[in-house]
Amino acid sequence: MSKIVQLKAASRARAGKGASRAVRREGLIPGVVYGDRQEPQLVSLTYGDVLPHVETGRFLSTLIDLDVDGKTVRAIPRDVQFEPVRDFIIHIDFLRLGKEARIKVNVPVHFTGQDVAPGIKQGGTLNIVSHSVALNCSANLIPDEISVDVSGMQIGQSIHLSNISLPEGVTSAALDDVTLCAITAQAKEEEAPAEAATAEVPATNQKAPAAAAAAPAAGAKGAAPAKGAAPAAAAPAKKK
């Protein structure tokens, strides 16, 4: 189950963009704690304390004990806002958790057994469909991860969330049965068509019929006139 992270925070009185910018200039992160039928509480946190937990990729499913001016508040992060250009944290929203609270969280999925899966050994590929799943659970019993063993999978098989034994008190928050992964056969490259038995001769290599072979040589004795040609003039008679 998820461990509880301890973070120190200080309450702040002013809200608004100007007040938040002033907090960030001091190297702090502005935030708000809401929920559990109580008034929202404005807080600020030290940037260097928060950043390592955000970088784990599991911050939004991590229980936080916020020490706000000496008073501990159990909460869970609901939203982390980043500055779009420089990509640093500019605001955090926390959901205050009461006793026996149940919440919806996204829990990462971890896959094992790829090295021995028969389908992968036969040339198949493991396609991961869901890297995390939405779960409903007690605020005090959030799973660190959902482990999926693929060591027995064959090509064409898939694993759904319904195939996984979830911890007691943990249920799926999705309306349908979530597909977690599948092993598929690698697509074969389409073979090039076979070359024709007799290749066409390029036009530049084809020989034009010789004109001389098509028609008799001009002036050849006894040659018949070409079709449609005027008859040749008779030679003048010799004078006696």
Secondary structure, 3 states (H helix, E strand, C coil): CCCEEEEEEEECCCCCHHHHHHHHHCCEEEEEEEECCEEEEEEEEEHHHHHHHHCCCCHHHCEEEEEECCEEEEEEEEEEEECCCCCCEEEEEEEECCCCCEEEEEEEEEEECCCCCHHHHCCCEEEECCCEEEEEEECCCCCCCEEEECCCCCCCCEEEHHHCCCCCCCEECCCCCCEEEEEECCCCCCCCCCCCCCCCCCHHHCCCCCHHHHCCCCCCCCCCCCCCCCCCCCCCCCCC
